[in-house]
Amino acid sequence: MRIKRIALVIIVLLYGELSFADCTYNGVNYPNGTVLGPYVCSGTQWVIRQ
């Protein structure tokens, strides 16, 4: 029973991390700090770089 509980916790943590995507553009996820043209990924949104 303990192994099942540990496996469940690991699965929840892995999928929880996947749900926090950085920035998305045309269906592709980009990490924080990526520059595309005049925009930079900051957190979970694209902002105009200064």
Buried (B, 14 or more C-beta within 10 A) or exposed (E): EEEEEEEEEEEEEEEEEEEEEBBEEEEEEBEEEBEEEEBBBBEEEBEEEE
